[in-house]
Amino acid sequence: MISIKKAEPGNIEELSLLFDAYRQFYNQAPDLHGAKTFMLQRIRNNESVIFIAFNDEEAIGFTQLYPIFSSVSMQKAWLLNDLYVNTNIRKKGVGTKLLEAAKQHAAETRAKWLLLSTGRDNLAAQSVYENNGWKRVSDVYYEFVLPVLQ
């Protein structure tokens, strides 16, 4: 049975494994220690909200939300920065359950909206988002980044 739980420091071991796998999906070198440190800091410092998906007792996916703000609407919003489901359990509704948890959290915190971005070639993820009511921003053509640290 799939369940979703808000991450706590006691979940750091299983969350770190998921986060490390997520980073490797994006062509980063394995770094379990770094993953553990990074995620534990986010939780302890209340810098993000993380939901973990479990299949019975096994952690199988997660999503991480960062708080942001909309100056135009003068309201809080959330950046859904990370979403990952173990490859062996994809296409079974886990991503949808994580997206529902994110949406519920946004509603409970009276957020104006949720925002995410994904790669142009990540068609599987795009399909999941669109099937869950997410809309493409059609008037945004480019995404810019300014590297600061090398």
Contact map, one row per residue, 1 for C-alpha under 8 A:
111000000000000000000000000000000000000000000000000001110000000000000000000000000000000000000000000000000000000000000000000000000000000000000000000000
111100000000000000000000000000000000000000000000000011110000000000000000000000000000000000000100000000000000000000000000000000000000000000000000000000
111110000000000000000000000000000000000000000000000011110000000000000000000000000000000000000000000000000000000000000000000000000000000000000000000000
011111000000000000000000000000000000000000000000001111000000000000000000000000000000000000000000110010000000000000000000000000000000000000000000000000
001111100000000000000000000000000000000000000000001111000000000000000000000000000000000000000000000000000000000000000000000000000000000000000000000000
000111110000000000000000000000000000000000000000111100000000000000000000000000000000000000000000000000000000000000000000000000000000000000000000000000
000011111111001000000000000000000000000000100000111100000000000000000000000000000000000000000000000000000000000000000000000000000000000000000000000000
000001111111000000000000000000000000000000100000000000000000000000000000000000000000000000000000000000000000000000000000000000000000000000000000000000
000000111111000000000000000000000000000100110000000000000000000000000000000000000000000000000000000000000000000000000000000000000000000000000000000000
000000111111100000000000000000000000000000000000000000000000000000000000000000000000000000000000000000000000000000000000000000000000000000000000000000
000000111111111000000000000000000000000000000000000000000000000000000000000000000000000000000000000000000000000000000000000000000000000000000000000000
000000111111111100000000000000000001001100000000000000000000000000000000000000000000000000000000000000000000000000000000000000000000000000000000000000
000000000111111110000000000000000001000000000000000000000000000000000000000000000000000000000000000000000000000000000000000000000000000000000000000000
000000000011111111000000000000000000000000000000000000000010000000000000000000000000000000000000000000000000000000000000000000000000000000000000000000
000000100011111111100000000000000001001000000000000100000010010000000000000000000000000000000000000000000000000000000000000000000000000000000000000000
000000000001111111110000000000010011001000000000000000000000000000000000000000000000000000000000000000000000000000000000000000000000000000000000000000
000000000000111111111000000000010010000000000000000000000000000000000000000000000000000000000000000000000000000000000000000000000000000000000000000000
000000000000011111111100000000000000000000000000000000000011110000000000000000000001010000000000000000000000000000000000000000000000000000000000000000
000000000000001111111110000000000010000000000000000000000000010000000000000000000001000000000000000000000000000000000000000000000000000000000000000000
000000000000000111111111000001110010000000000000000000000000000000000000000000000000000000000000000000000000000000000000000000000000000000000000000000
000000000000000011111111100001000000000000000000000000000000000000000000000000000000000000000000000000000000000000000000000000000000000000000000000000
000000000000000001111111110000000000000000000000000000000000000000000000000000000001000000000000000000000000000000000000000000000000000000000000000000
000000000000000000111111111111000000000000000000000000000000000000000000000000000000000000000000000000000000000000000000000000000000000000000000000000
000000000000000000011111111111000000000000000000000000000000000000000000000000000000000000000000000000000000000000000000000000000000000000000000000000
000000000000000000001111111100000000000000000000000000000000000000000000000000000000000000000000000000000000000000000000000000000000000000000000000000
000000000000000000000111111100000000000000000000000000000000000000000000000000000000000000000000000000000000000000000000000000000000000000000000000000
000000000000000000000011111110000000000000000000000000000000000000000000000000000000000000000000000000000000000000000000000000000000000000000000000000
000000000000000000000011111111000000000000000000000000000000000000000000000000000000000000000000000000000000000000000000000000000000000000000000000000
000000000000000000000011001111100000000000000000000000000000000000000000000000000000000000000000000000000000000000000000000000000000000000000000000000
000000000000000000011011000111110000000000000000000000000000000000000000000000000000000000000000000000000000000000000000000000000000000000000000000000
000000000000000000010000000011111110000000000000000000000000000000000000000000000000000000000000000000000000000000000000000000000000000000000000000000
000000000000000110010000000001111111000000000000000000000000000000000000000000000000000000000000000000000000000000000000000000000000000000000000000000
000000000000000000000000000000111111100000000000000000000000000000000000000000000000000000000000000000000000000000000000000000000000000000000000000000
000000000000000000000000000000111111110000000000000000000000000000000000000000000000000000000000000000000000000000000000000000000000000000000000000000
000000000000000110110000000000111111111000000000000000000000000000000000000000000000000000000000000000000000000000000000000000000000000000000000000000
000000000001101100000000000000011111111100000000000000000000000000000000000000000000000000000000000000000000000000000000000000000000000000000000000000
000000000000000000000000000000001111111110000000000000000000000000000000000000000000000000000000000000000000000000000000000000000000000000000000000000
000000000000000000000000000000000111111111000000000000000000000000000000000000000000000000000000000000000000000000000000000000000000000000000000000000
000000000001001100000000000000000011111111100000000000000000000000000000000000000000000000000000000000000000000000000000000000000000000000000000000000
000000001001000000000000000000000001111111110000000000000000000000000000000000000000000000000000000000000000000000000000000000000000000000000000000000
000000000000000000000000000000000000111111111010000000000000000000000000000000000000000000000000000000000000000000000000000000000000000000000000000000
000000000000000000000000000000000000011111111111000000000000000000000000000000000000000000000000000000000000000000000000000000000000000000000000000000
000000111000000000000000000000000000001111111111110000000000000000000000000000000000000000000000000000000000000000000000000000000000000000000000000000
000000001000000000000000000000000000000111111110000000000000000000000000000000000000000000000000000000000000000000000000000000000000000000000000000000
000000000000000000000000000000000000000011111110000000000000000000000000000000000000000000000000000000000000000000000000000000000000000000000000000000
000000000000000000000000000000000000000001111111100000000000000000000000000000000000000000000000000000000000000000000000000000000000000000000000000000
000000000000000000000000000000000000000011111111100000000000000001100000000000000000000000000000000000000000000000000000000000000000000000000000000000
000000000000000000000000000000000000000001100111110000000000000111100000000000000000000000000000000000000000000000000000000000000000000000000000000000
000001100000000000000000000000000000000000100111111000000000000111000000000000000000000000000000000000000000000000000000000000000000000000000000000000
000001100000000000000000000000000000000000100001111100000000011110000000000000000000000000000000000000000000000000000000000000000000000000000000000000
000111100000000000000000000000000000000000000000111110000000011100000000000000000000000000000000010011000000000000000000000000000000000000000000000000
000111100000001000000000000000000000000000000000011111000011111000000000000000000000000000000000010000000000000000000000000000000000000000000000000000
011110000000000000000000000000000000000000000000001111100011110000000000000000000000000000000100110000000000000000000000000000000000000000000000000000
111110000000000000000000000000000000000000000000000111111111100000000000000000000000000000000000000000000000000000000000000000000000000000000000000000
111000000000000000000000000000000000000000000000000011111111000000000000000000000000000000000000000000000000000000000000000000000000000000000000000000
111000000000000000000000000000000000000000000000000001111100000000000000000000000000000000000000000000000000000000000000000000000000000000000000000000
000000000000000000000000000000000000000000000000000001111110000000000000000000000000000000000000000000000000000000000000000000000000000000000000000000
000000000000000000000000000000000000000000000000000001111111000000000000000000000000000000000000000000000000000000000000000000000000000000000000000000
000000000000011001000000000000000000000000000000000111101111100000000000000000000000000000000000000000000000000000000000000000000000000000000000000000
000000000000000001000000000000000000000000000000000111100111110000000000000000000000110010000000000000000000000000000000000000000000000000000000000000
000000000000000001000000000000000000000000000000000111000011111000000000000000000011110000000110000000000000000000000000000000000000000000000000000000
000000000000001001100000000000000000000000000000011110000001111100000000000000000111100000000000010000000000000000000000000000000000000000000000000000
000000000000000000000000000000000000000000000000011100000000111110000000000000011111000000000000011001000000000000000000000000000000000000000000000000
000000000000000000000000000000000000000000000001111000000000011111000000000000011110000000000000000000000000000000000000000000000000000000000000000000
000000000000000000000000000000000000000000000001110000000000001111100000000001111100000000000000000001000000000000000000000000000000000000000000000000
000000000000000000000000000000000000000000000011100000000000000111110000000001111000000000000000000000000000000000000000000000000000000000000000000000
000000000000000000000000000000000000000000000011000000000000000011111000000111100000000000000000000000000000000000000000000000000000000000000000000000
000000000000000000000000000000000000000000000000000000000000000001111100000111100000000000000000000000000000000000000000000000000000000000000000000000
000000000000000000000000000000000000000000000000000000000000000000111110011111000000000000000000000000000000000000000000000000000000000000000000000000
000000000000000000000000000000000000000000000000000000000000000000011111111110000000000000000000000000000000000100000000000000000000000000000000000000
000000000000000000000000000000000000000000000000000000000000000000001111111000000000000000000000000000000000000000000000000000000000000000000000000000
000000000000000000000000000000000000000000000000000000000000000000000111110000000000000000000000000000000000000000000000000000000000000000000000000000
000000000000000000000000000000000000000000000000000000000000000000000111111000000000000000000000000000000000000100000000000000000000000000000000000000
000000000000000000000000000000000000000000000000000000000000000000001111111100000000000000000000000000000000000000000000000000000000000000000000000000
000000000000000000000000000000000000000000000000000000000000000000001110111110000000000000000000000000000000001100000000000000000000000000000000000000
000000000000000000000000000000000000000000000000000000000000000000111100011111000000000000000000000000000000011110000000000000000000000000000000000000
000000000000000000000000000000000000000000000000000000000000000000111100001111100000000000000000000000000100001111100000000000000000000000000000000000
000000000000000000000000000000000000000000000000000000000000000011111000000111110000000000000000000000000100001011100000000000000000000000000000000000
000000000000000000000000000000000000000000000000000000000000000011110000000011111000000000000000000000000000000001110000000000000000000000000000000000
000000000000000000000000000000000000000000000000000000000000001111000000000001111110000000000000000001000000000001110000000000000000000000000000000000
000000000000000000000000000000000000000000000000000000000000001111000000000000111110000000000000000000000000000000011000000000000000000000000000000000
000000000000000000000000000000000000000000000000000000000000011110000000000000011111000000000000000000000000000000000000000000000000000000000000000000
000000000000000000000000000000000000000000000000000000000000111100000000000000011111100000000010010000000000000000000000000000000000000000000000000000
000000000000000001100100000000000000000000000000000000000000111000000000000000000111110000000010000000000000000000000000000000000000000000000000000000
000000000000000000000000000000000000000000000000000000000001110000000000000000000011111011000110000000000000000000000000000000000000000000000000000000
000000000000000001000000000000000000000000000000000000000001100000000000000000000001111111000000000000000000000000000000000000000000000000000000000000
000000000000000000000000000000000000000000000000000000000000000000000000000000000000111111000000000000000000000000000000000000000000000000000000000000
000000000000000000000000000000000000000000000000000000000000000000000000000000000000011111000000000000000000000000000000000000000000000000000000000000
000000000000000000000000000000000000000000000000000000000001000000000000000000000000111111110100000000000000000000000000000000000000000000000000000000
000000000000000000000000000000000000000000000000000000000000000000000000000000000000111111111110000000000000000000000000000000000000000000000000000000
000000000000000000000000000000000000000000000000000000000000000000000000000000000000000011111100000000000000000000000000000000000000000000000000000000
000000000000000000000000000000000000000000000000000000000000000000000000000000000000000011111100000000000000000000000000000000000000000000000000000000
000000000000000000000000000000000000000000000000000000000000000000000000000000000000000001111111100000000000000000000000000000000000000000000000000000
010000000000000000000000000000000000000000000000000010000000100000000000000000000000100011111111110000000000000000000000000000000000000000000000000000
000000000000000000000000000000000000000000000000000000000000100000000000000000000011100001001111111000000000000000000000000000010000000000000000000000
000000000000000000000000000000000000000000000000000000000000000000000000000000000000000000001111111100000000000000000000000000010001000000000000000000
000100000000000000000000000000000000000000000000000010000000000000000000000000000000000000001111111110000000000000000000000000000000000000000000000000
000100000000000000000000000000000000000000000000001110000000011000000000000000000010000000000111111111000000000000000000000000000000000000000000000000
000000000000000000000000000000000000000000000000000000000000001000000000000000000000000000000011111111100000000000000000000000000001000000000000000000
000000000000000000000000000000000000000000000000000000000000000000000000000000000000000000000001111111110000000000000000000000000000000000000000000000
000100000000000000000000000000000000000000000000001000000000000000000000000000000000000000000000111111111000000000000000000000000000000000000000000000
000000000000000000000000000000000000000000000000001000000000001010000000000000010000000000000000011111111100000000000000000000000000000000000000000000
000000000000000000000000000000000000000000000000000000000000000000000000000000000000000000000000001111111110000001000000000000000000000000000000000000
000000000000000000000000000000000000000000000000000000000000000000000000000000000000000000000000000111111111000000000000000000000000000000000000000000
000000000000000000000000000000000000000000000000000000000000000000000000000000000000000000000000000011111111100000000000000000000000000000000000000000
000000000000000000000000000000000000000000000000000000000000000000000000000011000000000000000000000001111111111111000000000000000000000000000000000000
000000000000000000000000000000000000000000000000000000000000000000000000000000000000000000000000000000111111111000000000000000000000000000000000000000
000000000000000000000000000000000000000000000000000000000000000000000000000000000000000000000000000000011111111000000000000000000000000000000000000000
000000000000000000000000000000000000000000000000000000000000000000000000000000000000000000000000000000001111111000000000000000000000000000000000000000
000000000000000000000000000000000000000000000000000000000000000000000000000100000000000000000000000000000111111100000000000000000000000000000000000000
000000000000000000000000000000000000000000000000000000000000000000000000001111000000000000000000000000000111111111000000000000000000000000000000000000
000000000000000000000000000000000000000000000000000000000000000000000100101110000000000000000000000000000100011111000000000000000000000000000000000000
000000000000000000000000000000000000000000000000000000000000000000000000000111000000000000000000000000000100001111100000000000000000000000000000000000
000000000000000000000000000000000000000000000000000000000000000000000000000011110000000000000000000000100100001111110000000000000000000000000000000000
000000000000000000000000000000000000000000000000000000000000000000000000000011110000000000000000000000000000000011111000000000000000000000000000000000
000000000000000000000000000000000000000000000000000000000000000000000000000000111000000000000000000000000000000001111100000000000000000000000000000000
000000000000000000000000000000000000000000000000000000000000000000000000000000001000000000000000000000000000000000111110000000000000000000000000000000
000000000000000000000000000000000000000000000000000000000000000000000000000000000000000000000000000000000000000000011111010011000000000000000000000000
000000000000000000000000000000000000000000000000000000000000000000000000000000000000000000000000000000000000000000001111110000000000000000000000000000
000000000000000000000000000000000000000000000000000000000000000000000000000000000000000000000000000000000000000000000111111000000000000000000000000000
000000000000000000000000000000000000000000000000000000000000000000000000000000000000000000000000000000000000000000000011111000000000000000000000000000
000000000000000000000000000000000000000000000000000000000000000000000000000000000000000000000000000000000000000000000111111111000000000000000000000000
000000000000000000000000000000000000000000000000000000000000000000000000000000000000000000000000000000000000000000000001111111100000000000000000000000
000000000000000000000000000000000000000000000000000000000000000000000000000000000000000000000000000000000000000000000000011111110000000000000000000000
000000000000000000000000000000000000000000000000000000000000000000000000000000000000000000000000000000000000000000000100011111111000000000000000000000
000000000000000000000000000000000000000000000000000000000000000000000000000000000000000000000000000000000000000000000100011111111100000000000000000000
000000000000000000000000000000000000000000000000000000000000000000000000000000000000000000000000000000000000000000000000001111111110000000000000000000
000000000000000000000000000000000000000000000000000000000000000000000000000000000000000000000011000000000000000000000000000111111111000000000000000000
000000000000000000000000000000000000000000000000000000000000000000000000000000000000000000000000000000000000000000000000000011111111111000000000000000
000000000000000000000000000000000000000000000000000000000000000000000000000000000000000000000000000000000000000000000000000001111111111000000000000000
000000000000000000000000000000000000000000000000000000000000000000000000000000000000000000000000000000000000000000000000000000111111110000000000000000
000000000000000000000000000000000000000000000000000000000000000000000000000000000000000000000001001000000000000000000000000000011111110000000000000000
000000000000000000000000000000000000000000000000000000000000000000000000000000000000000000000000000000000000000000000000000000001111111000000000000000
000000000000000000000000000000000000000000000000000000000000000000000000000000000000000000000000000000000000000000000000000000001111111100000000000000
000000000000000000000000000000000000000000000000000000000000000000000000000000000000000000000000000000000000000000000000000000001100111110000000000000
000000000000000000000000000000000000000000000000000000000000000000000000000000000000000000000000000000000000000000000000000000000000011111000000000000
000000000000000000000000000000000000000000000000000000000000000000000000000000000000000000000000000000000000000000000000000000000000001111110000000000
000000000000000000000000000000000000000000000000000000000000000000000000000000000000000000000000000000000000000000000000000000000000000111111000000000
000000000000000000000000000000000000000000000000000000000000000000000000000000000000000000000000000000000000000000000000000000000000000011111000000000
000000000000000000000000000000000000000000000000000000000000000000000000000000000000000000000000000000000000000000000000000000000000000011111110000000
000000000000000000000000000000000000000000000000000000000000000000000000000000000000000000000000000000000000000000000000000000000000000001111110000000
000000000000000000000000000000000000000000000000000000000000000000000000000000000000000000000000000000000000000000000000000000000000000000011111000000
000000000000000000000000000000000000000000000000000000000000000000000000000000000000000000000000000000000000000000000000000000000000000000011111100000
000000000000000000000000000000000000000000000000000000000000000000000000000000000000000000000000000000000000000000000000000000000000000000000111110000
000000000000000000000000000000000000000000000000000000000000000000000000000000000000000000000000000000000000000000000000000000000000000000000011111000
000000000000000000000000000000000000000000000000000000000000000000000000000000000000000000000000000000000000000000000000000000000000000000000001111100
000000000000000000000000000000000000000000000000000000000000000000000000000000000000000000000000000000000000000000000000000000000000000000000000111111
000000000000000000000000000000000000000000000000000000000000000000000000000000000000000000000000000000000000000000000000000000000000000000000000011111
000000000000000000000000000000000000000000000000000000000000000000000000000000000000000000000000000000000000000000000000000000000000000000000000001111
000000000000000000000000000000000000000000000000000000000000000000000000000000000000000000000000000000000000000000000000000000000000000000000000001111
